[in-house]
Amino acid sequence: MKITINQVPQEGLYFKEAIDPKDLDLDTALIKFRSPVKLIAQVSRITNALIVDLNIHGVAFADCSRCLNEFEWVFDKDVQLSYPLESGDVFIDLNPDIREEIILDYPIKPLCKTNCKGLCLKCGKNKNEGGCNCGST
């Protein structure tokens, strides 16, 4: 998402936009986005700076680190970004900072639920679905 500096009026600029997660390179081995990332932004220009109040919302799917089942991970974050303006600046590209803000909130060890029991170490059965018959549980 790029903001043309000259097009930011004195009273500010408000807009909504959806960005394809592929444009932000968000997918990892454990987390996959299947729908656009939604942005709501309020842009203000203060003499030599551009201030962007931003809400970032998205839905991703992650693989649980314990049971390996896929689950939905909802991402919703409010951030404020500040960009100092130089005389030659024509636009500000928000994509690198949006990407960084999303990735900073990625779970280190994604869990489908906090009390996920994981898989049986012996037979591989999902312990969340009940015990197994291998004798280890």
ZADOPA-820267 format. One record per atom (N, C-alpha, C): residue in three letters; x, y, z. Coordinates in Angstrom, 2 decimals, padded with zeros to 5 digits. Example, Ala and Ser with C-alpha at 12.3 -4.5 7.8 and 13.67 -1.06 7.14 Angstrom:
// residues 2
[rec ALA [013.19 -005.69 007.80]]
[rec ALA [012.30 -004.50 007.80]]
[rec ALA [013.20 -003.30 007.80]]
[rec SER [012.85 -002.25 007.08]]
[rec SER [013.67 -001.06 007.14]]
[rec SER [012.90 000.03 007.87]]
// end
This chain:
// residues 137
[rec MET [000.84 -001.15 000.00]]
[rec MET [000.00 000.00 000.00]]
[rec MET [000.90 001.23 000.00]]
[rec LYS [000.66 002.09 -000.97]]
[rec LYS [001.46 003.29 -001.07]]
[rec LYS [000.56 004.51 -000.85]]
[rec ILE [001.08 005.48 -000.13]]
[rec ILE [000.37 006.74 000.11]]
[rec ILE [001.15 007.84 -000.59]]
[rec THR [000.47 008.54 -001.50]]
[rec THR [001.07 009.68 -002.16]]
[rec THR [000.97 010.88 -001.21]]
[rec ILE [002.09 011.43 -000.85]]
[rec ILE [002.16 012.45 000.19]]
[rec ILE [001.34 013.69 -000.18]]
[rec ASN [001.38 014.13 -001.45]]
[rec ASN [000.65 015.32 -001.88]]
[rec ASN [-000.87 015.15 -001.76]]
[rec GLN [-001.35 013.92 -001.75]]
[rec GLN [-002.79 013.67 -001.73]]
[rec GLN [-003.37 013.57 -000.32]]
[rec VAL [-002.55 013.79 000.69]]
[rec VAL [-003.04 013.78 002.07]]
[rec VAL [-003.47 015.21 002.41]]
[rec PRO [-004.80 015.44 002.52]]
[rec PRO [-005.27 016.80 002.82]]
[rec PRO [-004.96 017.20 004.26]]
[rec GLN [-005.17 018.48 004.56]]
[rec GLN [-004.90 019.02 005.89]]
[rec GLN [-005.68 018.27 006.97]]
[rec GLU [-006.95 017.92 006.67]]
[rec GLU [-007.79 017.23 007.65]]
[rec GLU [-007.47 015.74 007.76]]
[rec GLY [-006.59 015.24 006.94]]
[rec GLY [-006.20 013.83 007.00]]
[rec GLY [-006.92 013.01 005.94]]
[rec LEU [-006.65 011.74 005.96]]
[rec LEU [-007.18 010.82 004.95]]
[rec LEU [-007.58 009.53 005.64]]
[rec TYR [-008.77 009.03 005.31]]
[rec TYR [-009.27 007.78 005.88]]
[rec TYR [-009.55 006.83 004.73]]
[rec PHE [-009.09 005.59 004.84]]
[rec PHE [-009.41 004.63 003.79]]
[rec PHE [-009.36 003.20 004.31]]
[rec LYS [-010.03 002.34 003.55]]
[rec LYS [-010.02 000.90 003.81]]
[rec LYS [-009.45 000.23 002.57]]
[rec GLU [-008.71 -000.83 002.81]]
[rec GLU [-008.11 -001.56 001.70]]
[rec GLU [-007.90 -003.02 002.08]]
[rec ALA [-007.91 -003.87 001.09]]
[rec ALA [-007.60 -005.28 001.29]]
[rec ALA [-006.34 -005.59 000.48]]
[rec ILE [-005.40 -006.27 001.11]]
[rec ILE [-004.14 -006.61 000.45]]
[rec ILE [-004.03 -008.12 000.34]]
[rec ASP [-003.62 -008.58 -000.82]]
[rec ASP [-003.37 -010.00 -001.03]]
[rec ASP [-002.17 -010.41 -000.18]]
[rec PRO [-002.30 -011.45 000.65]]
[rec PRO [-001.18 -011.88 001.50]]
[rec PRO [000.07 -012.24 000.70]]
[rec LYS [-000.10 -012.64 -000.55]]
[rec LYS [001.06 -012.96 -001.39]]
[rec LYS [001.92 -011.72 -001.64]]
[rec ASP [001.26 -010.55 -001.71]]
[rec ASP [002.01 -009.30 -001.92]]
[rec ASP [002.88 -008.96 -000.72]]
[rec LEU [002.49 -009.48 000.46]]
[rec LEU [003.26 -009.22 001.68]]
[rec LEU [004.18 -010.38 002.04]]
[rec ASP [004.11 -011.48 001.29]]
[rec ASP [004.94 -012.67 001.54]]
[rec ASP [004.79 -013.14 002.99]]
[rec LEU [003.53 -013.46 003.38]]
[rec LEU [003.21 -013.80 004.76]]
[rec LEU [003.23 -015.29 005.08]]
[rec ASP [003.09 -016.15 004.09]]
[rec ASP [002.98 -017.58 004.37]]
[rec ASP [004.31 -018.17 004.83]]
[rec THR [004.20 -019.05 005.83]]
[rec THR [005.36 -019.79 006.32]]
[rec THR [005.01 -021.28 006.27]]
[rec ALA [005.89 -022.11 006.79]]
[rec ALA [005.62 -023.55 006.82]]
[rec ALA [004.43 -023.87 007.72]]
[rec LEU [004.21 -023.07 008.77]]
[rec LEU [003.13 -023.34 009.72]]
[rec LEU [001.90 -022.45 009.57]]
[rec ILE [002.04 -021.29 008.94]]
[rec ILE [000.93 -020.34 008.85]]
[rec ILE [000.66 -019.98 007.39]]
[rec LYS [-000.63 -020.10 007.00]]
[rec LYS [-001.05 -019.82 005.63]]
[rec LYS [-002.25 -018.88 005.65]]
[rec PHE [-002.18 -017.81 004.88]]
[rec PHE [-003.31 -016.90 004.71]]
[rec PHE [-004.06 -017.33 003.46]]
[rec ARG [-005.39 -017.39 003.56]]
[rec ARG [-006.22 -017.79 002.41]]
[rec ARG [-007.19 -016.69 001.99]]
[rec SER [-007.16 -015.57 002.70]]
[rec SER [-008.04 -014.46 002.35]]
[rec SER [-007.24 -013.16 002.53]]
[rec PRO [-007.72 -012.09 001.91]]
[rec PRO [-006.98 -010.82 001.99]]
[rec PRO [-006.85 -010.30 003.42]]
[rec VAL [-005.78 -009.56 003.64]]
[rec VAL [-005.56 -008.86 004.90]]
[rec VAL [-006.28 -007.52 004.76]]
[rec LYS [-007.15 -007.20 005.73]]
[rec LYS [-007.94 -005.98 005.66]]
[rec LYS [-007.28 -004.88 006.49]]
[rec LEU [-007.25 -003.69 005.90]]
[rec LEU [-006.62 -002.55 006.55]]
[rec LEU [-007.62 -001.40 006.65]]
[rec ILE [-007.61 -000.73 007.79]]
[rec ILE [-008.34 000.52 007.97]]
[rec ILE [-007.30 001.52 008.45]]
[rec ALA [-007.16 002.63 007.72]]
[rec ALA [-006.10 003.58 008.03]]
[rec ALA [-006.63 005.00 008.16]]
[rec GLN [-006.07 005.71 009.10]]
[rec GLN [-006.28 007.15 009.25]]
[rec GLN [-004.90 007.79 009.11]]
[rec VAL [-004.72 008.60 008.07]]
[rec VAL [-003.42 009.20 007.77]]
[rec VAL [-003.47 010.69 008.08]]
[rec SER [-002.49 011.17 008.81]]
[rec SER [-002.38 012.59 009.16]]
[rec SER [-001.00 013.09 008.76]]
[rec ARG [-000.98 014.33 008.30]]
[rec ARG [000.30 014.92 007.94]]
[rec ARG [000.59 016.06 008.91]]
[rec ILE [001.71 015.95 009.60]]
[rec ILE [002.13 016.96 010.56]]
[rec ILE [003.46 017.53 010.08]]
[rec THR [003.49 018.73 009.66]]
[rec THR [004.64 019.44 009.08]]
[rec THR [005.62 018.54 008.36]]
[rec ASN [006.51 017.88 009.06]]
[rec ASN [007.54 017.07 008.39]]
[rec ASN [007.42 015.58 008.72]]
[rec ALA [006.18 015.13 009.00]]
[rec ALA [005.98 013.70 009.30]]
[rec ALA [004.60 013.27 008.84]]
[rec LEU [004.50 012.00 008.52]]
[rec LEU [003.23 011.37 008.16]]
[rec LEU [002.93 010.35 009.24]]
[rec ILE [001.77 010.45 009.87]]
[rec ILE [001.36 009.54 010.93]]
[rec ILE [000.24 008.67 010.40]]
[rec VAL [000.37 007.36 010.55]]
[rec VAL [-000.64 006.43 010.07]]
[rec VAL [-001.13 005.59 011.24]]
[rec ASP [-002.41 005.78 011.61]]
[rec ASP [-003.06 004.92 012.59]]
[rec ASP [-003.73 003.81 011.80]]
[rec LEU [-003.36 002.58 012.10]]
[rec LEU [-003.73 001.47 011.24]]
[rec LEU [-004.30 000.31 012.03]]
[rec ASN [-005.40 -000.24 011.52]]
[rec ASN [-005.93 -001.49 012.06]]
[rec ASN [-005.69 -002.55 011.00]]
[rec ILE [-005.05 -003.62 011.39]]
[rec ILE [-004.73 -004.73 010.48]]
[rec ILE [-005.53 -005.94 010.96]]
[rec HIS [-006.31 -006.53 010.05]]
[rec HIS [-007.14 -007.68 010.41]]
[rec HIS [-006.98 -008.76 009.33]]
[rec GLY [-006.80 -009.99 009.79]]
[rec GLY [-006.69 -011.09 008.84]]
[rec GLY [-007.00 -012.41 009.50]]
[rec VAL [-007.28 -013.39 008.67]]
[rec VAL [-007.53 -014.75 009.14]]
[rec VAL [-006.54 -015.66 008.44]]
[rec ALA [-005.81 -016.40 009.25]]
[rec ALA [-004.83 -017.34 008.71]]
[rec ALA [-005.14 -018.73 009.26]]
[rec PHE [-004.54 -019.71 008.67]]
[rec PHE [-004.66 -021.08 009.14]]
[rec PHE [-003.27 -021.56 009.53]]
[rec ALA [-003.20 -022.17 010.71]]
[rec ALA [-001.93 -022.63 011.23]]
[rec ALA [-002.03 -024.11 011.57]]
[rec ASP [-000.89 -024.78 011.58]]
[rec ASP [-000.81 -026.17 012.00]]
[rec ASP [-000.40 -026.20 013.46]]
[rec CYS [-001.20 -026.88 014.28]]
[rec CYS [-000.91 -026.99 015.70]]
[rec CYS [000.43 -027.71 015.90]]
[rec SER [001.24 -027.18 016.78]]
[rec SER [002.56 -027.76 017.05]]
[rec SER [002.49 -029.07 017.81]]
[rec ARG [001.36 -029.34 018.47]]
[rec ARG [001.23 -030.57 019.25]]
[rec ARG [000.48 -031.67 018.52]]
[rec CYS [-000.70 -031.35 017.96]]
[rec CYS [-001.52 -032.40 017.34]]
[rec CYS [-001.49 -032.37 015.82]]
[rec LEU [-000.87 -031.35 015.23]]
[rec LEU [-000.71 -031.18 013.79]]
[rec LEU [-002.00 -030.87 013.04]]
[rec ASN [-003.12 -030.68 013.75]]
[rec ASN [-004.37 -030.30 013.10]]
[rec ASN [-004.31 -028.83 012.70]]
[rec GLU [-004.97 -028.54 011.60]]
[rec GLU [-005.04 -027.15 011.15]]
[rec GLU [-006.14 -026.43 011.92]]
[rec PHE [-005.87 -025.17 012.29]]
[rec PHE [-006.87 -024.37 012.99]]
[rec PHE [-006.82 -022.94 012.49]]
[rec GLU [-007.89 -022.20 012.74]]
[rec GLU [-007.99 -020.82 012.30]]
[rec GLU [-007.33 -019.89 013.33]]
[rec TRP [-006.51 -018.99 012.85]]
[rec TRP [-005.84 -018.00 013.70]]
[rec TRP [-006.27 -016.62 013.22]]
[rec VAL [-006.97 -015.89 014.08]]
[rec VAL [-007.47 -014.56 013.73]]
[rec VAL [-006.48 -013.52 014.22]]
[rec PHE [-006.11 -012.64 013.31]]
[rec PHE [-005.14 -011.60 013.60]]
[rec PHE [-005.85 -010.25 013.56]]
[rec ASP [-005.75 -009.46 014.63]]
[rec ASP [-006.34 -008.13 014.67]]
[rec ASP [-005.44 -007.25 015.52]]
[rec LYS [-004.89 -006.20 014.92]]
[rec LYS [-003.90 -005.40 015.63]]
[rec LYS [-004.03 -003.93 015.22]]
[rec ASP [-003.93 -003.06 016.21]]
[rec ASP [-003.88 -001.62 015.98]]
[rec ASP [-002.44 -001.16 016.15]]
[rec VAL [-001.95 -000.40 015.16]]
[rec VAL [-000.59 000.12 015.23]]
[rec VAL [-000.57 001.59 014.79]]
[rec GLN [000.44 002.28 015.22]]
[rec GLN [000.67 003.64 014.74]]
[rec GLN [002.06 003.68 014.13]]
[rec LEU [002.11 004.11 012.88]]
[rec LEU [003.37 004.20 012.15]]
[rec LEU [003.68 005.66 011.90]]
[rec SER [004.93 006.02 012.02]]
[rec SER [005.34 007.41 011.81]]
[rec SER [006.46 007.43 010.77]]
[rec TYR [006.33 008.32 009.80]]
[rec TYR [007.32 008.43 008.73]]
[rec TYR [007.82 009.86 008.62]]
[rec PRO [009.10 010.11 008.90]]
[rec PRO [009.63 011.46 008.69]]
[rec PRO [009.67 011.76 007.19]]
[rec LEU [009.31 012.97 006.82]]
[rec LEU [009.26 013.34 005.40]]
[rec LEU [010.49 014.16 005.02]]
[rec GLU [011.03 013.83 003.88]]
[rec GLU [012.14 014.58 003.32]]
[rec GLU [011.60 015.34 002.11]]
[rec SER [012.31 016.36 001.68]]
[rec SER [011.80 017.22 000.61]]
[rec SER [011.55 016.48 -000.71]]
[rec GLY [012.30 015.43 -001.00]]
[rec GLY [012.14 014.72 -002.27]]
[rec GLY [011.15 013.57 -002.23]]
[rec ASP [010.56 013.30 -001.08]]
[rec ASP [009.63 012.17 -000.95]]
[rec ASP [008.34 012.42 -001.73]]
[rec VAL [007.93 011.42 -002.51]]
[rec VAL [006.69 011.51 -003.27]]
[rec VAL [005.62 010.61 -002.65]]
[rec PHE [006.03 009.42 -002.22]]
[rec PHE [005.09 008.49 -001.61]]
[rec PHE [005.77 007.71 -000.49]]
[rec ILE [004.93 007.09 000.34]]
[rec ILE [005.40 006.23 001.43]]
[rec ILE [004.82 004.84 001.17]]
[rec ASP [005.67 003.81 001.18]]
[rec ASP [005.22 002.43 001.00]]
[rec ASP [005.05 001.80 002.38]]
[rec LEU [003.80 001.45 002.72]]
[rec LEU [003.50 000.87 004.03]]
[rec LEU [003.72 -000.64 004.09]]
[rec ASN [003.77 -001.31 002.95]]
[rec ASN [003.82 -002.78 002.92]]
[rec ASN [004.91 -003.40 003.78]]
[rec PRO [006.15 -002.92 003.76]]
[rec PRO [007.18 -003.55 004.61]]
[rec PRO [006.83 -003.47 006.10]]
[rec ASP [006.27 -002.34 006.53]]
[rec ASP [005.93 -002.19 007.94]]
[rec ASP [004.69 -003.00 008.31]]
[rec ILE [003.73 -003.10 007.40]]
[rec ILE [002.55 -003.93 007.64]]
[rec ILE [002.97 -005.38 007.77]]
[rec ARG [003.81 -005.84 006.87]]
[rec ARG [004.32 -007.22 006.91]]
[rec ARG [005.03 -007.49 008.24]]
[rec GLU [005.88 -006.57 008.65]]
[rec GLU [006.63 -006.73 009.89]]
[rec GLU [005.70 -006.81 011.10]]
[rec GLU [004.68 -005.96 011.14]]
[rec GLU [003.74 -005.96 012.27]]
[rec GLU [002.98 -007.28 012.36]]
[rec ILE [002.62 -007.85 011.23]]
[rec ILE [001.91 -009.13 011.23]]
[rec ILE [002.83 -010.25 011.68]]
[rec ILE [004.02 -010.31 011.11]]
[rec ILE [004.95 -011.40 011.42]]
[rec ILE [005.40 -011.35 012.88]]
[rec LEU [005.50 -010.15 013.45]]
[rec LEU [005.87 -010.04 014.86]]
[rec LEU [004.87 -010.73 015.78]]
[rec ASP [003.62 -010.85 015.33]]
[rec ASP [002.59 -011.49 016.15]]
[rec ASP [002.40 -012.98 015.84]]
[rec TYR [003.17 -013.52 014.92]]
[rec TYR [003.06 -014.95 014.65]]
[rec TYR [003.38 -015.72 015.93]]
[rec PRO [002.57 -016.73 016.23]]
[rec PRO [002.90 -017.55 017.40]]
[rec PRO [004.17 -018.36 017.14]]
[rec ILE [005.03 -018.43 018.15]]
[rec ILE [006.27 -019.20 018.01]]
[rec ILE [005.93 -020.69 017.93]]
[rec LYS [004.98 -021.09 018.75]]
[rec LYS [004.54 -022.48 018.77]]
[rec LYS [003.01 -022.47 018.69]]
[rec PRO [002.45 -022.48 017.46]]
[rec PRO [000.99 -022.39 017.31]]
[rec PRO [000.29 -023.58 017.97]]
[rec LEU [-000.76 -023.28 018.74]]
[rec LEU [-001.56 -024.32 019.39]]
[rec LEU [-003.02 -024.13 019.03]]
[rec CYS [-003.71 -025.22 018.71]]
[rec CYS [-005.13 -025.14 018.37]]
[rec CYS [-005.95 -024.72 019.58]]
[rec LYS [-005.52 -025.10 020.76]]
[rec LYS [-006.10 -024.66 022.03]]
[rec LYS [-005.02 -024.81 023.10]]
[rec THR [-005.16 -024.05 024.16]]
[rec THR [-004.09 -024.03 025.17]]
[rec THR [-003.88 -025.38 025.84]]
[rec ASN [-004.93 -026.18 025.94]]
[rec ASN [-004.80 -027.48 026.59]]
[rec ASN [-004.73 -028.64 025.59]]
[rec CYS [-004.20 -028.38 024.41]]
[rec CYS [-004.05 -029.44 023.41]]
[rec CYS [-003.16 -030.55 023.97]]
[rec LYS [-003.63 -031.80 023.85]]
[rec LYS [-002.89 -032.94 024.40]]
[rec LYS [-001.86 -033.51 023.45]]
[rec GLY [-001.93 -033.14 022.18]]
[rec GLY [-000.94 -033.60 021.21]]
[rec GLY [-001.18 -035.02 020.72]]
[rec LEU [-000.12 -035.63 020.22]]
[rec LEU [-000.17 -036.97 019.66]]
[rec LEU [000.49 -037.98 020.60]]
[rec CYS [000.01 -039.21 020.55]]
[rec CYS [000.65 -040.29 021.29]]
[rec CYS [002.04 -040.51 020.70]]
[rec LEU [003.04 -040.56 021.56]]
[rec LEU [004.41 -040.74 021.08]]
[rec LEU [004.66 -042.12 020.48]]
[rec LYS [003.84 -043.09 020.88]]
[rec LYS [004.05 -044.46 020.42]]
[rec LYS [003.29 -044.75 019.12]]
[rec CYS [001.98 -044.46 019.10]]
[rec CYS [001.18 -044.83 017.93]]
[rec CYS [000.76 -043.64 017.06]]
[rec GLY [000.90 -042.41 017.57]]
[rec GLY [000.59 -041.23 016.77]]
[rec GLY [-000.87 -040.80 016.80]]
[rec LYS [-001.71 -041.43 017.63]]
[rec LYS [-003.13 -041.06 017.71]]
[rec LYS [-003.26 -039.69 018.37]]
[rec ASN [-004.22 -038.90 017.90]]
[rec ASN [-004.49 -037.60 018.48]]
[rec ASN [-005.15 -037.80 019.84]]
[rec LYS [-004.47 -037.40 020.91]]
[rec LYS [-004.98 -037.60 022.27]]
[rec LYS [-006.21 -036.73 022.57]]
[rec ASN [-006.44 -035.69 021.79]]
[rec ASN [-007.63 -034.85 021.96]]
[rec ASN [-008.90 -035.61 021.59]]
[rec GLU [-008.76 -036.65 020.80]]
[rec GLU [-009.92 -037.44 020.34]]
[rec GLU [-010.15 -038.66 021.23]]
[rec GLY [-009.42 -038.77 022.31]]
[rec GLY [-009.56 -039.91 023.22]]
[rec GLY [-008.26 -040.68 023.33]]
[rec GLY [-008.27 -041.68 024.23]]
[rec GLY [-007.08 -042.49 024.45]]
[rec GLY [-006.82 -043.44 023.31]]
[rec CYS [-005.66 -044.05 023.33]]
[rec CYS [-005.32 -045.02 022.29]]
[rec CYS [-005.16 -046.41 022.92]]
[rec ASN [-004.97 -047.41 022.10]]
[rec ASN [-004.87 -048.78 022.57]]
[rec ASN [-003.45 -049.33 022.57]]
[rec CYS [-002.47 -048.44 022.44]]
[rec CYS [-001.09 -048.94 022.37]]
[rec CYS [-000.48 -049.15 023.76]]
[rec GLY [-001.17 -048.72 024.81]]
[rec GLY [-000.70 -048.95 026.17]]
[rec GLY [000.11 -047.82 026.74]]
[rec SER [000.39 -046.80 025.98]]
[rec SER [001.20 -045.70 026.53]]
[rec SER [000.34 -044.65 027.24]]
[rec THR [-001.02 -044.68 027.04]]
[rec THR [-001.88 -043.70 027.73]]
[rec THR [-002.92 -044.40 028.56]]
// end
